[in-house]
């Protein structure tokens, strides 16, 4: 199994000093905008180091462009 890291660490790795607020990250988790989905272990969320933020608007535009 892949190593999991805390979502706060993931945010620093992905966004650097411009990381979003922890409430924003929790909203993203609840809305399924981080893939693969983070796992809640105890009180904290952990995710794969290669997880990505998925912009739902970009996905919709791609579907429209493909015609599906």
PEGI-V258707 format. One record per helix or strand of 3 or more residues. SS is the DSSP state (a for helix, b for strand). FROM is the first residue (numbers start at 1). TO is the last residue. Records with the same first field share a line. If there is no record, write none. Layout:
SS=FROM-TO, FROM-TO
//
This chain:
b=4-6, 39-41, 44-48
a=7-18, 22-30, 56-66
//
